[in-house]
Amino acid sequence: MSKLPKLGFLYLDYVLRFFDHSNFKGWPDKIETVTYHWGNDKQRFINEVRAKKIEVLIGNIPATAYETFREIARVLPHIRFVPSLETQFPNKSKENVTLFCEKHDVAIPKTKIFHNDKEKAYDYLKNKATYPQIIKKSYGPSNYGGYYVHKADDFKEAYDLLEKEKYDPIYTQNGIDLKYSGDLRVMLIGHKPVCAFWRFSGDGEWITNTSQGGTMSYENVPMNALELAVKASKAAKAEYWACDIAIDANDDKPYILECATAFAAFPYIRDWICQYLMWDFSNGKFPMPHVPLFSWEELGKIDPSLLRTMRHIGFSKYKPSCDGAFFINEKDDTFDMEKTLLNNPSDFPEEYSFEELPVHVKLEDLQTKDIKSEVTINKINFNNATLTDLMTLHGMEEDLATEIQDYLEDNVVTDSTDLLEIESIDEQTLNIWNDKIDDMRVDINEADESVLKKIKGIGAKLAKIILDFKTKNEGFKNLSLIHI
């Protein structure tokens, strides 16, 4: 066998690992690992990749690190990132999904995006939009189980929702009249659909996510949904890919709702992806996996607990005898698995085309962390931060964000170190977040008793003394007076 490339896994602290060594069953050489530690870790990470002589770096990049890794990829031009940064472009946000679909003429529902401009958003939603509207949190590669996807049936519902959630940008789509009240998840490897299923909403719910009570069915997946998923996968030049697709009940037309390389995949899907990658990296020395079209219907009949123990599921191609070949032709080349084309920088959808934004604004100008524009850089005050705000912090997980919100119900934070009372947070975490945290000191002249009692070190008795003093002296002129 000719020399194989040196592989490396790209891992990040606090982020679930998509691939591990067991997925690359049979790869003869050592696979290195390189872990990014957030904060100011960029140069150390680059040095480690170079020192380990890695040629192919494999792993998904979360939304909060995407721009940093675009910079890293530019510094390491001879490293093949799998998936490439161009392919992972839609992972960062719903807005990027829209830009990707626009660039490649991939069907999506009518979408409007408003940056830092609630007035225009409300004018559109009140006077121009048709309902229902689907309003989403844009930032992030997923909607965390559908908890950031909302349906507004009229302007009042849209207005109340946005006033509460304070999403920026405001991302809103025409609601699709879903065929069978469900949508489709399609997973692809080498542009070939290897798994597809319907997701139906639970009782009394409209959202189809299975984590919120939805159910699944592997039967009767329409061919036009698979064709649209293949078109999107080829446009992204994706080694592996997943799409959520809506079928309009009125005309059976399919639309992309989400698409990315970051998705929840069954263990055997991850094994198949890595078999495909080994075939790719070895120039065919390893066999390309054979996954028959619609095999998901049969796999869907197997109990999930049994499937987990049957991780390394493999299929062999049917090879008939000479007589059988005369009578039987089972060749199905509707979708062939194929080698993915390599990306180049022109694949990035670099310009916004929405009428709400200047026509020739480059994506990097708004999304790079070095730009201090309010459009993208909003410092966080934990005392009024939404769950959406918290999820934008490096390495934040939904469980920790919820834990912080629970803590803030009974506490007012005046300094980020107050959060050290939460067991899951340490000083290293706070140092990583430091640049994104706003000044949270409380104006004592504006604070009422309920706020004062929640400040660390101030109980009910001291709060009353402070309020009495403030009333008597018409406020504090100098903080030194608080020695009372």
N, C-alpha and C positions, 0 to 999 in steps of 0.2 A: 504494500500500500504506500502511495506517495505521502510525503510529509503532510501532516495535518496541521491546521492553524492552532495557535495557542488560545484556548478559550478561557473566559473569566465570567463569573457571575457578578452582576451589579446589584448589591444589596444596600439598603438604607436603614439606619436605626429607626425603630418604632413602626416600620412598614412591613406588612406581611409579605413573605417570600412566595413568588409565583412558581419558580423553578428551584430544584435542588439536584444534587448529584444523582439521585435515584431515577430521575426522569431521563438521564442520558445513559441508559443501560447499554453497556457494550463499548462506550467510548474508551479507547485504550490509554489515553494520556491523562495526566493530572489536570483537573479544571481548577483554576485559581478562583479565589473570592476577593472582592474589594468592596469594602463597606464605607459609604459616605456618612459622616457623622454630623451633618448640618453645620450651622454657624459659619465660621471662617475656615472650612475644611477643604475648599476647592483645590488649592495648590498641593496640599498633602495627598489628596485623592489622585490628582494627575501624576504626581511623582511615583505613587505606588503602582499605578497602571503601567507606567514606563518601566519601573524597576522589575516588574514581573513579566515584562515582554509580552503582554497580552495583545492579541491581534483582533479578537472578536469579543465584545463585551455584551453580555446577554442580560436583559432585565427591563421591566417597566419602570417608568419614572413618574412619581406622583406629581399632581398639579403644582404643589408648593415648591417643588425643586426643578420644574421644567425649564424655566429661563436660565437657571444656573447651569443646567446640563447642556443647554444650547451653547453656552460659552465654553464649557469643558470640551464639547465635541469639536468646536472650532480650533481649540488648542491641540487636539489630538486627531488631525485630519486622516491619519493612516489607520486609525482604529475603526473597525466596522461595528457600529452600535446596532444591536438587534433587540427590538425593532429600532429603526433609525429615528432620529429626532424629527425628521419630516413626517414619518409615518405616525409618530406619537403626537403630532400636532393637535388632533381632536381630543386627546386625553385631557388637555388642560382645562377646557371649559366648554359649556354648551355653545358659547359664542364662537369658539373655534370650530366646533362641529358645523355650525351654520356657514362659516367662512369656507371650510373645506368643501361642503356640498355645493355652495355657490360656484366655487372655482371649477369644479369638475362636473357641473350640471347634473348633480345627483338629486333626485326628487325629495324635497322636504316640505312640511306644511309652511304656509306663509308665516314668516317670523319677523318681528320687529325688536330692535335692541336700542335702548336709550341709556347713554352714559351721563350720569350726574345731571340729569335734566328731567325732574319729575313733572314739570309743567307740560312739556311736549308729550311725555308718556301718558299723562292723564287726559290730555286733549285727544290723543289717538284712541285711547281706551273708551273715552266718552262719546266721541263723535264719528269715529271711522271704523273701529273694530267690530267684527261680528262675534257673536258669542255662541258657545262657550269659548273662553280663552284659557290656554294652559300656561300658567306662569311658573317659571323655574328659577331656582338659584343657579346662576351661570357658572360660578367658579367650581372647579373640581371635576374629576373624571367620572364621577357617578353621583347619583342623588341619594346615596346612603340609604338604600332600601326604599326609595320613593318618598322619603319624608320631606323633600324640598321640591316636590311637584304638586301644584295646586290647580284646581279647576275653579274658574270664576264664571258664573252664569249670567252676570250683568256687571255694569260699571261699579255699582256700590260694593259688590263683593270684591272686585279687583282693587278698588281704592282702599277698602278696609284692610285687605291682606297686605298691600304694599306699605301702608302706614304702620302696620304692626311689624312686618319683617324687615323693612328698610333695605330691600335688595338693591344693589347697585353693581353692575348695570341692571336695569329692568329688562328682563328677557321674557317675551310673551309670544305665543304661537296660536294660530287658529286651531281649535279643537277639531279632531277628526271623528266623524261618526263611525266608530269602530265596528268592523264586521265581527259578528259573534261576540261583541262586547269584550274583545281581547286583542292583544298584540302578539307579535312573534319575536322570539330571540333566535338569531341565526349565528352559528359559530363556523369560522372558515379556517382552513389550513392550506397554504399555497393556493388561495383563491377558490378552493373546493369546499362547498358546504359539508361539514362532517357531523353537525348536530343542529337540529331545529325543532322548536316546539312552540305551541301556543301558550300564552299566559292569560288566564281569565281572572277577573276581579272576584274578591270574596263577597259573601252575602252583605248587602247594604253598602258596599264600597264601589268606587268607580276606578280606583287605581289597580293595575294588574300585577303589581310586584308580589312575588310569592312570600316575601317576608311580612307582608301585611294581609295574609290570609288568602292570597290568590292561589289558583290551581293550575296545573300544567296538562297539556295533551300533545302527544307527538304525532297525531294523525292528521291527515289531509292538509299538509303544509303546501300552500299554493306555489307553483313554479315561478310566478312573477316576483314573489318575495325573494326567492333564492337568486333570481337573475339580478335584482336590484342590489342584494348583498354582495354578489360577485363583482358588479360594476364598482361599488364603493371600495371593496378590497383591492381591486386592481388599480383604482385611482390613487389609493394610499400606498401602493407597492408594499403591502403588508404580508409578512411571513405568516402571521396569525391575526385574526380580526373577529370582531363580533358586532352585530347590528341589532337594534330593536326597531321593528318595522310595524307600521300601522297600515291596515288595509281599509280603504274607504268603503263603507257599506253601500254607498250610492253608485259607485262606478267601478269598484274592485281595483282601483289604482293603489299601488303601494307607495309609502312615504317613509323615509328614514326619520326616526325619532332620536336615536343616539347611535354613535358608532365609535369604536376605540379599540386599542389593544389591551386595555385594562378592563377585565371582566372576570366574573366568577366562572371558573371552568371545572368540570368534573375531573377527578384525578386521571382517568384514562385519556381525556382530551389533552391534558398537559403532557402525558407520555407520547401521544401521537405527534404533538407539536415538536417535541424534541427529537423524535425519530425523523421527522421531516427536516429539521435543522441539521441533524447529523448527515443526512443524504445531501443536503445543500453544501455544508462545509467541506465534505469529503469529495466533492465533484462526482458523486454517484457511487463511490466505493461502498458506502452503506446503502441498503435498499430503501427506496422510497416507500413509505407506508401505503398500504392499500386499504382504503375506507370506502366501502360501497355506498352509493347514494341511497338515502332513505333507510340505512341500517339503524338510524336512531329510533325508528318505530319499534324495532324488535328489542333494542337495548332498553327502551322505555318501559317494557313489560317486566323487566328484572327488578327485584326489590333493591332499593338504593344501598342497604347495608351489605347485600351480597356484591353489588357492583364495586363497592369500596375494597372488597377483598380480591376482586378480579381486575386490579388496576391495569395490568399489562395485557389488555385485550388486543388480539391481533386477528386480522383477516388475511386469508390467502386468495389469490386470484384463481378462479376456476379454469382449469386446463383440461378440456375434453379429450377423449381418445379420438383417433382418426374418424371412426364411425360417428362418434358423438358430435364432432365438429361439423359433420355434414348436416346433421339435423338441428343442431342447437347453435344459436348465436346469441350469447349473453353480453356482448360488448355494449357498454353504456358510456359514451364519451360526451354526455351532455355537459358535464363539468369535469375537466381533467385537473388533477393536482399538477401544478407547474412551478418552476423556479421563479422566485420573485425578482423583479428588476431592482437594481440598486437606485437609491434616491440621489438627487442633486439639489442644491439650494433653491433652484427655480420652482421646486415642488411646493415650497411654502406659500400659502395664500397670504401674500404680504400686504394687501390693501383692503381697507373697509370699502364696501360699496353701498352701505346704507345711507339713505338721504339725510339721516340725522347727524352724520359725521362728515368732516371734510373728505373729499374724494381721494386725495392722495396722501393720506396719513398712513405711514408704515406701521405694521403691527408691533414691531419692536419698540417704536417710539412710545407706545402706550403701555406695553406689557413688561418691559425690562425694569427690574427692581431699582435701577439707578435713577429712574425718572421720578421726581418728587411731585408729580401731578396729582391732584386730588382725585382725578379720574380713577387711578389705580392704587395709589398709596394712601391708605386711610389708617392712621394710628388708632389703636384699640384702647378704649377705657373699659376695663372689665365690668364696671358698675352699670354700664348701659349697653354692653355688647350683646348682640344676638347670637344664637347658636351658629348662624352662618358666619358671623365675624370670627368667632372662635375657631371654626374649622379652617380658616385661612392661615393660622399659625403653623410654623414648621413642625412636622411630626405629630400634629394634633390628631387624636382619634376621637370618634364620636362618644365613647364611654367617658373619656376624660373631660370632653367639653360639657357633657351633661353633669358630671361631678362638680365642675367649676360653677355651673349655673345653680346647682343645689346649694353650694357653699355661699353664693352671693345672695341667696334668699334671706340669710340671717346675718350677713356681714357686708360692710362697706369697705372696699379695698382702697387704701390711700397710697400704697406702695406695692410694687409687684411682689416683694418679699413676704407680704401678708399671705400669699398663696402657698408658702412653704408649709402651712398648716395642713394642706392637702397631701396625703401620703404619696400620691403618684407624681408629685412635682418636686424637683430638686433644683439646686442652684444652677446646674449645667443647663437644664431646660429653660430657666428664666434668662440666662445669658443668651441663649439662642433666640429667644423672643424679644430681647431688649429693644432692638431697633423698631419694632412694631408697636411698642407699648407707649401710650400717651401719658401725659402728666395727669395723675388721678387724685391730686390733693383736693380736699373738700373746702369750699368757701364757707367758713364757720358762721359768717353773718347770714348766709342763705340757708343753712342747714336747719331742719326742724328736729324735734325730739326723736322721731323714728329713725332718722339718718344718724344722728349723733350716737344713739345707743348701739348702733351696729359697727361703729368705728372701734378698731382694736384699742383697748385700754380705757375706753369710756363706757361706764355703766350707767344705769338709770339715775343714780345719785349725782354723779358728776355732770351728766347731761342736764339735769334740772338746775344745778348751780350755774352752768354756762348760759343757759337760757335766761335765767333770772338776771345775771349780770348784763347780758346783751340787751335785755328789755330796759333795765335801769339806766344804762349808759349809752343807749341808742347805737349799740353795735361795738365791735372791736376795732380800734384804730391800729393796734399793734399786737402781734402774736405773743409778745412777752407778757401781756396782761393775763394770759391763760394760766399763769402759775397759781391762780386761785383754786 
